[in-house]
Amino acid sequence: MATPPRKLPGIALPRKAVVPPPPAPPANPAAASWAAHRDRVARAARAAEGATPAAPPAPAAADAQAPAPAAISEADQAARAALRARRAPHHAPTHTADEPGPTGPETPRPAATRRPGPTATAHHATVPRHFAVLDLADRLALAEAVTDWAHVAAATGPADRPAAEAAIKAVYRAAGMPEPERVVWYDSPLAAAVAAAVAAGSCKPADLAATRLSVKVPGRPGRPVQERLWSGPWTAAKAEATAALGATGWDLAWAEGADRLWEPTRQLTERIREAVHSGVGAWDPSVRTPASRGRWDVADKVRATTHSALGGQHDAAWLAVFDGLKERFPEFEFPLLAELGEVARHIGWWWPYERVVLVSERPTTMHRDDQSRLHNGDGPALSYADGFALHAWRGMPVPADFVGGLGPGGSRLTVRAIHNEDNAELRRVMLEIYGYDRYLREVGAQPLDRDETGVLWEIELDDDEPIVMVEVLNSTPEPDGTTRTYWLRVPPDTETAREGVAWTFGLSPQDYRPLRET
């Protein structure tokens, strides 16, 4: 998957002024098409309103501060209302037409109204657009697309296979290629990646015998076509958007659209890759070949195959950006992206070849915490129909036998079990689940320091830095009249309770002098 471009602050920047004589026509056809369209829109708007040509924006000094975004025009408000009306069947709007939006009240527009054409008196006809500027309606479109694709990225359950296969064939036709002869389905990325390793010729079927993985591998799949169906369209779409919006405009669009989805999907992709590697290599030690002999083992080869897969639902971040841009700028071509997006809405990873396509189903279950990290203390955090699964606690990989009934009071989690755990990271997780206060009581720990701010405790751990915490009492009673105790994690070199509490406020012990506790 493509590496995100360098991000710039989400502010509106003016386009550089056009200094006479005019520059030569851009080499990229998309830029010329975009410029011609903008000229037609501007001429139509001036003819309709009797307006005089606007002077080009003055050049900004290299060290000048970027201007603040302008107030939202009535046309922008109307465009925003129309966009929400179109999205309404899929997503509930954040604000109604009568409620104030982020920058003021909105102007309602009938739901049936469509985006106006070049000659209508609307956003693109009346408001001059600078290449490096994303206005409020643009940002709203990108945000709506991200919300839509966030649901796609988190979707679970079996695919609508006829619809998915029709979408895959549409991608091939749009790329000018014959439709694939077969679409072969697998229950997980592990099974599909193993088949892809054989289809690509990096592994032989005999190499997989020791893995005890029962995987069907189609014969004569042909050459891989990932470059033509994925890398090529991505590069072309980015070039088209950059030519029209400018490098800064593209960076702003990427920051507005992809930031929310890029890191979670990237982390999940890497977790699945590592689990695929373990899923192959863990079945039988004889599968592995000593590294000193200079050969990859089967597990490494299968993992390498995952880098040539199309992400399907996990391509949500970059598909969301182009989806949002297409909503606002229908003049963009973005060949194949609509077809690729339709495929991504149905399936997980997939490997396209000339005659055959290998497709992984989506997961059957996914559990995440409030930060979108894989998280489950009672079973797999991510699981597939064939038993392939990932276990995690707040994003940290944990062994399968670690989870299950580990909540406070769980019979499998004891002080002895915590002491006997060799992995320091897992030991920290066990302490968090078990409860620091409960652990301290049961081991008979003595406080390091006590004063009016709280009590300082330390938990010594083998082969790891100690866990130091401050026990503080909430001075505000709960609704039932009781008071609640909190445990604050502080640096391991903390020496006094006051120092620890002050650290949580970013203060020194000398500066921490609260006049009134709340």
C-alpha positions in Angstrom: 0.0 0.0 0.0 1.2 3.4 -0.9 3.2 5.5 1.6 1.3 8.7 2.5 2.8 12.0 1.2 4.3 14.6 3.5 1.5 16.3 5.3 1.1 20.0 5.7 -1.1 21.9 8.2 -4.8 21.9 7.3 -5.0 25.6 6.3 -6.0 27.3 3.1 -3.1 28.6 1.1 -3.5 30.9 -2.0 -2.3 29.8 -5.4 0.9 31.4 -6.6 0.1 34.3 -8.9 0.4 33.9 -12.7 3.3 36.1 -13.7 3.2 37.3 -17.4 4.1 36.0 -19.9 1.8 33.0 -19.3 3.6 29.7 -18.6 3.6 27.0 -21.3 0.7 24.5 -21.2 1.1 21.8 -18.6 2.4 18.5 -19.8 -0.2 16.6 -17.8 -3.5 16.4 -19.9 -5.5 16.5 -16.6 -4.1 19.9 -15.8 -5.0 21.3 -19.2 -8.5 19.8 -19.0 -9.0 21.2 -15.5 -7.8 24.7 -16.5 -10.1 24.7 -19.6 -13.1 23.7 -17.5 -12.4 26.4 -14.9 -12.1 29.1 -17.7 -15.5 28.0 -19.1 -17.1 28.2 -15.7 -15.7 31.6 -14.9 -16.8 33.0 -18.3 -20.3 31.6 -17.9 -20.6 33.1 -14.4 -19.4 36.5 -15.5 -21.8 36.5 -18.5 -24.7 35.5 -16.2 -24.0 38.1 -13.6 -22.4 40.9 -15.7 -19.3 40.7 -13.5 -16.0 42.1 -14.5 -13.0 39.8 -14.6 -11.4 39.4 -11.2 -7.7 40.3 -10.8 -5.4 37.4 -10.1 -4.4 37.0 -6.4 -1.4 38.9 -5.4 1.7 36.9 -4.9 2.4 35.9 -1.3 5.7 36.6 0.3 7.8 33.6 1.0 7.8 34.3 4.7 4.3 35.8 4.9 1.8 34.2 7.2 -1.1 32.3 5.5 -4.3 34.2 5.6 -7.2 33.0 7.7 -9.9 31.1 5.9 -12.7 33.3 4.5 -16.2 33.4 5.9 -18.6 30.8 4.4 -20.5 32.2 1.5 -24.2 31.4 0.8 -23.2 29.3 -2.1 -20.9 27.2 0.1 -23.6 26.8 2.6 -26.0 25.6 -0.1 -23.4 23.2 -1.5 -22.9 21.8 2.0 -26.6 21.3 2.5 -27.0 19.6 -0.8 -24.1 17.3 -0.1 -25.6 16.3 3.2 -28.9 15.6 1.5 -27.2 13.3 -0.9 -25.4 11.4 1.9 -28.5 11.3 4.1 -29.6 7.8 3.1 -26.3 6.4 4.3 -25.2 8.6 7.2 -27.1 10.8 9.6 -25.9 14.5 9.4 -24.0 15.9 12.3 -26.3 19.0 12.3 -29.8 19.5 11.0 -30.6 22.4 8.7 -31.9 24.4 11.7 -29.0 23.7 14.0 -25.7 25.7 13.9 -22.9 24.0 12.1 -19.2 24.4 12.9 -19.1 27.9 11.5 -22.7 29.1 11.8 -26.2 28.3 10.7 -26.7 26.4 7.5 -29.0 27.3 4.5 -31.4 24.4 3.9 -31.8 23.0 0.4 -34.4 20.6 -0.9 -33.1 17.0 -0.8 -33.9 16.5 -4.5 -31.6 19.3 -5.6 -28.5 18.0 -7.4 -25.1 19.6 -7.8 -25.5 22.4 -10.3 -23.8 22.3 -13.6 -21.2 24.8 -15.0 -23.7 27.5 -16.0 -25.7 27.5 -12.7 -25.2 30.1 -10.1 -23.6 27.9 -7.5 -20.4 27.2 -5.7 -18.1 26.5 -8.7 -19.7 29.2 -10.9 -19.7 32.1 -8.4 -16.7 31.5 -6.1 -13.3 31.5 -7.8 -11.3 28.5 -6.8 -7.6 28.5 -6.1 -5.8 25.2 -6.8 -4.3 25.0 -3.3 -7.5 25.8 -1.4 -9.9 23.3 0.1 -13.1 25.1 1.2 -15.6 24.0 3.8 -17.7 22.0 1.4 -14.6 20.2 0.1 -13.6 19.3 3.6 -17.1 18.1 4.5 -17.1 15.8 1.4 -13.8 14.3 2.4 -15.0 13.8 6.0 -18.2 12.2 4.8 -16.2 9.9 2.6 -13.9 8.9 5.5 -16.9 8.1 7.7 -18.3 5.9 4.9 -15.1 4.1 4.3 -14.4 3.6 8.1 -17.5 1.4 8.1 -16.1 -0.5 5.1 -12.8 -1.0 6.8 -14.5 -2.4 9.9 -17.1 -4.6 8.1 -17.3 -8.2 9.1 -19.3 -11.2 7.8 -19.4 -13.1 4.6 -19.3 -11.2 1.3 -22.1 -11.0 -1.3 -20.0 -13.2 -3.6 -22.0 -12.7 -6.8 -21.8 -8.9 -6.4 -18.1 -9.1 -5.5 -17.3 -11.2 -8.5 -19.2 -8.9 -10.8 -17.2 -6.0 -9.4 -13.9 -7.8 -9.9 -14.8 -8.5 -13.6 -15.7 -4.8 -14.0 -12.2 -3.9 -12.8 -10.7 -6.1 -15.4 -12.9 -4.7 -18.2 -12.1 -1.1 -17.1 -8.4 -1.9 -17.4 -8.9 -3.2 -20.9 -8.2 -6.8 -19.9 -10.3 -10.0 -20.5 -12.4 -11.0 -17.5 -10.8 -13.6 -15.2 -11.8 -17.2 -15.9 -12.2 -18.0 -12.2 -12.6 -16.3 -8.8 -11.4 -18.6 -6.0 -12.5 -17.8 -2.5 -10.7 -18.5 0.7 -11.9 -18.1 4.3 -8.9 -16.0 5.5 -5.8 -14.1 4.4 -3.7 -17.0 5.6 -5.2 -19.5 3.3 -5.3 -17.1 0.4 -1.6 -16.0 0.9 -0.5 -19.6 1.0 -2.3 -20.2 -2.3 -0.8 -17.0 -3.7 2.7 -18.2 -2.8 2.2 -21.3 -4.9 0.5 -19.4 -7.7 3.4 -17.0 -7.9 5.9 -19.8 -8.0 7.7 -18.9 -4.8 6.6 -22.2 -3.1 5.8 -25.6 -4.4 2.8 -27.6 -3.2 5.2 -30.1 -1.6 6.7 -27.3 0.5 3.3 -26.8 2.2 2.8 -30.4 3.2 4.5 -30.0 6.5 2.3 -27.0 7.4 -0.8 -29.1 7.5 -2.7 -26.3 5.9 -5.3 -27.6 3.5 -5.3 -25.0 0.7 -6.7 -25.3 -2.8 -4.4 -23.8 -5.4 -5.8 -23.2 -8.9 -3.7 -24.3 -11.9 -2.3 -22.0 -14.5 -3.4 -18.6 -13.0 -1.2 -16.6 -15.4 0.9 -13.6 -14.6 0.1 -11.3 -11.7 -1.5 -8.1 -12.7 -1.4 -6.1 -9.5 0.6 -3.3 -11.1 -2.0 -2.8 -13.8 -5.0 -2.9 -11.5 -3.7 -1.2 -8.4 -0.3 0.6 -8.6 -1.1 2.1 -12.0 -4.5 3.6 -11.2 -3.2 4.9 -7.8 -0.3 6.7 -9.5 -2.5 8.1 -12.3 -5.2 9.3 -9.9 -2.6 11.0 -7.6 -1.0 12.7 -10.6 -4.3 14.0 -11.9 -5.3 15.4 -8.5 -1.9 16.9 -8.0 -1.9 18.6 -11.4 -5.3 20.1 -10.8 -5.0 21.0 -7.1 -1.3 21.7 -6.9 1.1 19.8 -4.6 -0.1 21.8 -1.6 -3.8 21.2 -2.4 -3.1 17.5 -2.8 -1.3 17.3 0.5 -4.2 19.2 2.2 -6.7 16.8 0.6 -4.7 13.8 1.8 -4.4 15.2 5.3 -8.2 15.9 5.4 -9.2 12.5 4.0 -6.7 9.8 4.9 -5.3 10.8 8.4 -8.2 9.2 10.3 -8.0 5.8 8.5 -4.4 5.5 7.4 -2.7 4.5 10.7 -5.4 2.1 12.0 -5.6 0.2 8.6 -1.8 0.2 8.3 -1.4 -1.3 11.8 -4.1 -3.8 11.2 -2.4 -4.8 7.9 0.9 -5.3 9.5 -0.7 -7.4 12.3 -2.3 -9.7 9.8 1.0 -10.1 7.9 2.8 -11.1 11.1 -0.1 -13.5 12.0 0.1 -15.0 8.5 3.8 -15.6 9.0 3.2 -17.2 12.4 0.3 -19.2 11.1 2.5 -20.9 8.6 5.7 -21.3 10.6 4.1 -22.4 13.9 2.6 -25.6 12.6 5.8 -27.5 12.3 9.4 -26.5 13.2 10.6 -28.6 10.3 9.1 -26.0 7.9 11.8 -23.5 8.8 15.2 -23.5 7.0 18.2 -22.2 8.9 18.9 -18.6 8.0 22.7 -19.4 7.8 22.0 -21.3 4.6 20.8 -18.2 2.9 17.3 -19.4 2.0 13.9 -18.1 3.0 11.7 -20.6 4.8 8.1 -21.2 3.7 6.7 -18.8 6.3 8.8 -15.9 5.0 7.8 -16.6 1.4 4.1 -16.7 2.3 4.5 -13.4 4.2 6.2 -11.8 1.3 3.3 -12.7 -0.9 1.0 -10.4 1.2 2.8 -7.4 -0.1 1.5 -8.0 -3.6 -2.1 -8.3 -2.4 -4.7 -5.6 -3.0 -6.1 -4.6 0.3 -9.8 -4.7 -0.4 -11.5 -3.2 2.6 -8.1 -2.2 4.1 -7.5 0.1 1.1 -10.2 2.4 2.7 -7.8 5.3 3.5 -6.7 6.2 0.0 -10.0 5.2 -1.6 -11.8 7.6 0.8 -9.6 10.5 -0.4 -10.4 10.0 -4.1 -14.1 9.3 -3.3 -14.4 12.6 -1.5 -12.6 14.5 -4.3 -14.8 12.9 -6.9 -17.8 14.0 -5.0 -16.7 17.6 -5.2 -15.0 17.6 -8.6 -16.8 15.3 -11.0 -14.5 16.6 -13.7 -11.8 14.3 -12.4 -11.5 11.0 -14.3 -9.8 8.7 -11.8 -9.9 5.6 -14.1 -10.6 2.3 -12.4 -11.0 3.8 -8.9 -14.8 3.5 -8.9 -14.6 -0.2 -9.8 -11.8 -0.8 -7.3 -13.9 0.9 -4.6 -16.9 -1.4 -5.4 -14.7 -4.4 -5.0 -13.3 -3.1 -1.7 -16.8 -2.8 -0.3 -17.3 -6.6 -0.5 -14.0 -8.4 0.3 -10.8 -8.5 2.1 -7.4 -9.0 0.5 -7.2 -10.2 -3.1 -4.6 -11.3 -5.6 -5.4 -10.8 -9.3 -3.8 -12.8 -12.0 -4.4 -12.9 -15.7 -6.8 -15.9 -15.6 -7.6 -16.3 -11.9 -8.3 -14.1 -8.9 -7.7 -15.3 -5.3 -10.0 -13.6 -2.8 -10.0 -13.7 1.0 -13.3 -13.3 2.9 -13.7 -10.5 5.4 -13.3 -11.4 9.1 -16.2 -12.9 11.0 -15.6 -10.9 14.1 -13.6 -7.8 15.1 -13.3 -6.3 18.6 -11.6 -2.9 19.1 -11.2 -0.4 21.9 -12.2 3.3 21.8 -8.9 4.1 20.0 -9.7 1.6 17.2 -7.0 -0.8 18.5 -7.6 -4.5 18.4 -8.8 -5.5 21.9 -10.5 -8.4 23.5 -9.8 -10.1 26.9 -12.3 -13.0 26.3 -11.2 -14.4 23.0 -9.9 -13.4 19.5 -9.8 -9.7 18.7 -10.0 -10.6 15.0 -11.2 -14.0 13.7 -11.9 -15.6 10.4 -14.2 -18.5 9.4 -11.4 -21.1 9.1 -10.0 -20.4 12.6 -7.3 -17.9 11.7 -7.3 -15.3 14.4 -5.4 -12.5 16.1 -5.4 -11.9 19.8 -4.7 -8.5 21.3 -5.1 -6.4 24.4 -5.4 -2.7 23.6 -3.5 -3.2 20.4 -0.7 -5.3 21.9 -0.4 -8.8 20.4 -0.9 -11.5 23.1 -0.8 -15.3 22.8 -4.1 -17.1 22.2 -3.9 -18.9 25.5 -3.4 -15.6 27.3 -6.9 -14.4 26.9 -10.2 -15.9 28.0 -11.7 -15.2 31.5 -8.9 -12.9 32.5 -11.1 -10.1 33.9 -10.8 -9.1 37.5 -11.7 -12.1 39.7 -10.9 -14.5 36.8 -9.7 -17.9 38.1 -6.8 -18.1 35.6 -5.3 -14.8 36.8 -3.4 -15.0 40.1 -0.5 -13.3 41.8 1.6 -16.5 41.1 0.6 -16.4 37.4 1.8 -12.8 37.2 5.1 -13.6 38.9 5.7 -16.6 36.6 5.1 -14.7 33.4 8.5 -14.1 31.7 7.3 -11.6 29.1 7.5 -8.2 30.7 4.8 -6.7 28.4 2.4 -9.5 29.1 3.1 -9.1 32.8 2.1 -5.4 32.6 -1.1 -6.4 30.9 -1.9 -9.0 33.5 -1.3 -6.4 36.3 -3.6 -3.9 34.5 -6.4 -6.5 34.3 -5.9 -7.9 37.8 -5.9 -4.5 39.3 -3.0 -2.7 40.9 -4.8 -2.1 44.2 -5.7 -5.8 44.5 -2.2 -6.9 43.6 -0.7 -4.5 46.2 -3.0 -5.8 48.9 -2.3 -9.4 48.2 1.4 -9.1 48.1 1.5 -7.0 51.3 3.2 -4.1 49.7 4.4 -1.2 51.8 4.1 2.4 50.5 7.2 4.4 49.6 5.7 7.7 50.7 2.5 9.2 52.0 1.4 12.8 52.4 -1.7 15.0 52.0 -1.7 14.5 48.2 -1.8 10.7 48.2 0.2 7.5 48.7 3.2 6.4 46.5 3.5 2.7 45.7 6.0 0.6 43.8 5.7 -2.8 42.2 9.0 -4.5 41.5 9.2 -6.6 38.4 11.9 -9.0 37.3 13.9 -8.0 34.3 11.9 -4.8 33.9 11.6 -1.3 35.4 9.3 -1.0 38.5 5.8 0.2 38.2 5.3 3.3 40.4 1.9 4.6 41.1 0.2 7.3 43.2 -3.0 6.4 45.0 -5.2 9.5 45.3 -8.7 10.0 46.7 -11.3 11.9 44.8 -12.5 14.7 47.1 -15.8 15.0 45.2 -18.3 12.4 46.6 -20.0 10.0 44.1 -23.9 10.3 43.8 -24.3 7.6 46.5 -22.0 9.6 48.9 -19.0 7.4 48.6 -15.5 8.5 47.5 -13.5 7.0 44.7 -9.8 6.0 44.7 -7.7 6.5 41.5 -4.3 5.0 40.6 -2.0 7.3 38.6 1.0 5.8 36.8 4.1 8.0 37.3 7.7 7.7 36.2 9.7 5.0 38.0 12.2 7.5 39.5 9.4 9.3 41.4 10.3 9.6 45.1 7.3 11.3 46.8 3.5 11.3 46.4 3.5 15.1 45.8 6.1 14.8 43.1 4.0 12.1 41.3 0.7 14.1 41.5 2.5 17.2 40.3 4.0 15.3 37.4 0.4 14.4 36.2 -0.3 18.1 35.9 3.0 18.9 34.2 4.3 20.8 37.3 7.2 20.5 39.7 6.5 19.6 43.3 7.3 23.2 44.3 4.8 24.6 41.8 2.0 22.2 42.8 0.0 24.1 45.4 -3.7 23.6 44.7 -5.9 26.2 46.5 -8.9 23.9 46.4 -9.3 20.2 45.5 -12.2 19.1 43.2 
